Amino acid sequence: MVAKNSSKNTNKKAEAKNKVAEETVLAEILQKAGAEEILAKYELPCLSCPFAKMEMEQLKIGDLCRQYGIDCQSLLKDLNKNF
């Protein structure tokens, strides 16, 4: 019985690790197929910004949403639904 609970906890941790959260950096999100289209739907300006391309490892999606007035919860829901 302990093994099953341990397995369930491991699966939940793996799922949580793969989920996009406010702290997830843009570079990691863009590695996922279809992410660019979802971000473009929300009109995230970073996709075409030459400066952002140099900073993608530091740009957290939650910070970008706040900065550009994007509904972060809706964006995260869409991203996680597709990955």
C-alpha positions in Angstrom: 0.0 0.0 0.0 2.8 2.4 0.8 4.3 1.8 -2.7 1.0 2.9 -4.3 0.9 6.1 -2.3 4.5 6.8 -3.0 3.9 6.2 -6.7 0.9 8.6 -6.7 3.0 11.3 -5.0 5.7 10.9 -7.5 3.3 11.2 -10.4 1.8 14.4 -8.9 5.2 15.8 -8.4 6.1 15.0 -12.0 2.9 16.6 -13.2 3.5 19.7 -11.1 7.0 19.9 -12.4 5.8 19.8 -16.1 3.1 22.4 -15.5 3.7 26.0 -16.5 3.6 28.3 -13.5 4.1 32.0 -13.0 7.7 31.3 -12.2 8.4 29.4 -15.4 10.8 31.3 -17.7 9.9 32.1 -21.3 12.7 30.0 -22.7 11.4 26.9 -21.1 7.8 27.6 -22.3 8.9 28.2 -25.9 10.6 24.7 -26.0 7.1 23.2 -25.9 5.3 22.6 -29.3 2.5 25.1 -29.8 3.6 27.5 -27.1 4.4 30.3 -29.4 0.9 30.2 -30.9 -0.7 30.3 -27.5 1.5 33.2 -26.4 0.8 35.1 -29.6 -3.0 34.7 -29.0 -2.4 36.6 -25.8 -0.4 39.2 -27.7 2.8 38.8 -25.7 5.1 41.3 -27.3 8.3 39.5 -26.2 7.9 37.0 -29.1 9.1 39.6 -31.6 11.3 41.7 -29.3 15.0 41.5 -30.1 15.9 42.4 -26.5 13.7 39.6 -25.0 15.6 37.1 -27.1 18.7 37.9 -25.1 16.9 37.6 -21.8 14.6 34.6 -22.3 16.3 32.6 -19.6 15.4 35.2 -17.0 11.9 36.4 -18.1 9.3 34.7 -15.9 5.8 34.4 -17.5 4.1 35.8 -14.4 6.2 39.0 -14.5 5.6 39.4 -18.2 1.8 39.1 -17.7 1.8 41.7 -15.0 4.0 44.0 -17.0 1.8 43.8 -20.1 -1.6 43.5 -18.5 -2.2 39.9 -19.7 -4.6 37.6 -17.7 -2.0 35.3 -16.3 -4.4 32.6 -15.0 -6.1 32.3 -18.4 -2.7 32.1 -20.2 -1.4 29.4 -17.7 -4.6 27.5 -18.1 -4.3 27.5 -21.9 -0.6 26.6 -21.8 -1.2 23.7 -19.3 -4.2 22.4 -21.2 -2.1 22.0 -24.3 1.0 20.4 -22.7 
